[in-house]
């Protein structure tokens, strides 16, 4: 990115944090619990303690014609602007690419996020013509790092798939994000196929991505 102001730390939005204090404390505890299992990479997804999360099917209207939950939320892109179609755009505009979308909520100081991101990079490199992967940094809203921590992690892991940050916790609320990481698999029309709260193995990623692509027809 060329705009240095986007790498500055975002305000903490303390009023929202007070409203979501209890949920966020639980979020940190879940992240810590997941990280304690980080050495067990070979466990099956259903045995790793991660939680399946059902998501309401409500949608937002927006000017792009795409109806998707949280569609009006603005994304400020860290990487992958060419693939997303801009350095600052709404979630609904991401769907204008006409591809299924994997929405991954992560943070710079989240151990299980660090563990699964290289697998996401590998899977996305293999099949990026078939879907879009978007990692959304929510560190400032989960007490798991700021933008500087997020950028450091992206550089350390050499992550090149599209990533961005948001300036509010709206998307977290829209998608009921109660654990870190959280990954949402969506059709090209914005319909949710599945959602996973917690660490996910590369094999499970591949299975869920295939289910998402199949559901997109």
Secondary structure, DSSP 8 states (H G I E B T S, - for coil): ---GGGGS-----HHHHHHTHHHHHHHHHHHHHHHTTTT-TTS-GGGS--EE-------B--TTS--BTTTT-EEEEEE-HHHHTSSEEEHHHHGGG-SEEEEEEE-TT-HHHHHHHHHHHHHHHHHTTTEEEEEEE-GGGTTS--HHHHHHHHHHHT--S-EEE-SSSHHHHHTT--SSSEEEEE-TTS-EEEEEES---HHHHHHHHHHHHHHH-
